[in-house]
Amino acid sequence: MNRKLRVAVSGIGWCGGEHIKAFQAHPDCEVVLLHGRDETRVRQNLEKFGVKNCAAKITTRTEDLFRGDVDVLSIAGINSTHTPLACEAARHGIHLMIEKPVARDVTELQTLLTAVGKSGVKTVVSFELYWNPLFQVARWLIASGRLGRVMFVRTNYHSRVGPWYAGWDWCRTRAEGRSLLLNAGCHAVDAVRQFTNDEPQAVSAFHTTGLAQGYEYPTTIQLNIQFAGGQLGQVSASADVATPYHFGLEIYGTKLSLVNQYLRWPDGEPVTVAELQHACPLPGVRFVAEAYSETKSQIRVDCLLPTSVSVDHHPFRDEAAALVDAIQRGGETPLSVARAAITHRICFAVDQSADRGGQPVQP
Ligand SMILES: NC(=O)c1ccc[n+]([C@@H]2O[C@H](COP(=O)([O-])OP(=O)(O)OC[C@H]3O[C@@H](n4cnc5c(N)ncnc54)[C@H](OP(=O)(O)O)[C@@H]3O)[C@@H](O)[C@H]2O)c1
């Protein structure tokens, strides 16, 4: 294709603003259409969320998204809009960037998978921390064999989402947010999958409620995942606990473990800073030797960490670029709807397990 891809964005809020910026930053894309319920509010939100130089038309009519001059639809509105918009776009041959959750239950998910499968459109789902440098380092360490066999992955999504959040009115409801895991912790579930890279066999979970006010669902959940190859995953998600936004990432291998940004080992010297620095293909990542205790060392991975809840800290540009690449060169993005469906199935099964008092459920 020798013209730019024409991008429409639906849902011009906190996240929609970042989707617009991500496509604006891509040399092969132009943002041509913005979709919201009220034109004045769309303009106010562009200003509020720091979108500059956007000459896209604004529409309040959903059907305008499918009138033939849109190549890519970015879906960033509230959760109940994701499946219907994505299905209609897929039927019109429009490629998709979709916010999580792509579906709120198994029925919506199946409808979406069928529509996307029939259409052959390219898709990317916003588990965008996939492109955070620490995540990339972790995947490189695993793929290169440096961790040995990954036995256990533990992730945490701890964020006191409350009235400060632009989407507070809808995200805390059962109808829209559905559960803490689907609304927020699904990022941590997807991360476990990235580093175990295996089929989930069974999940079990408990949930509870702490101090968080105003939610229609429990606000702390702890879950286990058993994978086909024997690896184990554990996730906690909470809006209750006292911490700044925390995305914890611990990957325990048989040779080496990555605990948040620290490489640790029991004895010997399985890796050195010099060797890692020489071999690592990721620009801007540094490895720093540090003391772990009086007698032990560790290596700190020095790179941008997943330490902010703010969407302007998240790698949406890499996500949009992955979609454009798949459209231009063929193949799937690493975060296609088909792949994301498994993360969603785990979340649905986990919520079921927690509702049943921790009984194991097959995703
Ligand atoms: N991937 C990530 O890291 C990440 C981070 C944050 C959020 N998200 C996801 O992004 C999506 C949007 O979240 P957000 O933080 O951007 O929320 P937001 O600021 O509330 O934006 C959502 C937009 O949807 C529209 N909307 C609100 N209520 C609606 C309703 N009842 N019916 C129809 N449209 C409505 C609003 O635009 P109009 O009023 O103009 O229609 C609003 O600006 C959610 O699915 C969320 O899960 C993802």
The ligand as a MOL file (V3000), in Angstrom:
LIG
                    3D

  0  0  0     0  0            999 V3000
M  V30 BEGIN CTAB
M  V30 COUNTS 48 52 0 0 0
M  V30 BEGIN ATOM
M  V30 1 N -4.0490 -1.0030 28.3270 0
M  V30 2 C -3.9640 -0.1980 29.3620 0
M  V30 3 O -2.9080 -0.0560 29.9590 0
M  V30 4 C -5.1830 0.5430 29.8050 0
M  V30 5 C -5.1110 1.5890 30.7280 0
M  V30 6 C -6.2830 2.2810 31.0580 0
M  V30 7 C -7.4890 1.9150 30.4950 0
M  V30 8 N -7.5260 0.8850 29.6070 0 CHG=1
M  V30 9 C -8.7780 0.4960 28.9470 0
M  V30 10 O -9.1370 1.5180 28.0440 0
M  V30 11 C -10.5480 1.6460 27.9750 0
M  V30 12 C -10.9280 3.0840 28.2940 0
M  V30 13 O -10.4160 3.4170 29.5590 0
M  V30 14 P -10.0400 4.9220 29.9320 0
M  V30 15 O -9.1160 4.8450 31.0810 0
M  V30 16 O -9.6080 5.6440 28.7370 0 CHG=-1
M  V30 17 O -11.4460 5.4520 30.4240 0
M  V30 18 P -12.1550 6.8690 30.1550 0
M  V30 19 O -11.1620 7.9680 30.3430 0
M  V30 20 O -13.3950 6.8660 30.9700 0
M  V30 21 O -12.5090 6.8390 28.6160 0
M  V30 22 C -13.5140 6.0360 28.0900 0
M  V30 23 C -14.3270 6.8270 27.0670 0
M  V30 24 O -15.4510 6.0080 26.7400 0
M  V30 25 C -16.5980 6.8470 26.6150 0
M  V30 26 N -17.6560 6.4580 27.5500 0
M  V30 27 C -17.7280 6.6490 28.8590 0
M  V30 28 N -18.8960 6.1800 29.3630 0
M  V30 29 C -19.5610 5.7120 28.3340 0
M  V30 30 C -20.8170 5.1030 28.2260 0
M  V30 31 N -21.6040 4.8950 29.2890 0
M  V30 32 N -21.2020 4.7190 27.0100 0
M  V30 33 C -20.4150 4.9050 25.9470 0
M  V30 34 N -19.1890 5.4800 26.0060 0
M  V30 35 C -18.7730 5.8810 27.1890 0
M  V30 36 C -16.2300 8.2390 26.9760 0
M  V30 37 O -16.1390 9.0260 25.8080 0
M  V30 38 P -17.4670 9.8380 25.3170 0
M  V30 39 O -18.1170 10.3670 26.5520 0
M  V30 40 O -16.9090 10.9050 24.4560 0
M  V30 41 O -18.2990 8.8690 24.5990 0
M  V30 42 C -14.8760 8.1310 27.6230 0
M  V30 43 O -14.0510 9.2120 27.3000 0
M  V30 44 C -11.1150 0.6370 28.9500 0
M  V30 45 O -11.4850 -0.5200 28.2620 0
M  V30 46 C -9.9450 0.3120 29.8780 0
M  V30 47 O -10.0110 -1.0090 30.3720 0
M  V30 48 C -6.3980 0.2170 29.2660 0
M  V30 END ATOM
M  V30 BEGIN BOND
M  V30 1 1 1 2
M  V30 2 2 2 3
M  V30 3 1 2 4
M  V30 4 1 4 5
M  V30 5 2 4 48
M  V30 6 2 5 6
M  V30 7 1 6 7
M  V30 8 2 7 8
M  V30 9 1 8 9
M  V30 10 1 8 48
M  V30 11 1 9 10
M  V30 12 1 9 46
M  V30 13 1 10 11
M  V30 14 1 11 12
M  V30 15 1 11 44
M  V30 16 1 12 13
M  V30 17 1 13 14
M  V30 18 2 14 15
M  V30 19 1 14 16
M  V30 20 1 14 17
M  V30 21 1 17 18
M  V30 22 2 18 19
M  V30 23 1 18 20
M  V30 24 1 18 21
M  V30 25 1 21 22
M  V30 26 1 22 23
M  V30 27 1 23 24
M  V30 28 1 23 42
M  V30 29 1 24 25
M  V30 30 1 25 26
M  V30 31 1 25 36
M  V30 32 1 26 27
M  V30 33 1 26 35
M  V30 34 2 27 28
M  V30 35 1 28 29
M  V30 36 1 29 30
M  V30 37 2 29 35
M  V30 38 1 30 31
M  V30 39 2 30 32
M  V30 40 1 32 33
M  V30 41 2 33 34
M  V30 42 1 34 35
M  V30 43 1 36 37
M  V30 44 1 36 42
M  V30 45 1 37 38
M  V30 46 2 38 39
M  V30 47 1 38 40
M  V30 48 1 38 41
M  V30 49 1 42 43
M  V30 50 1 44 45
M  V30 51 1 44 46
M  V30 52 1 46 47
M  V30 END BOND
M  V30 END CTAB
M  END
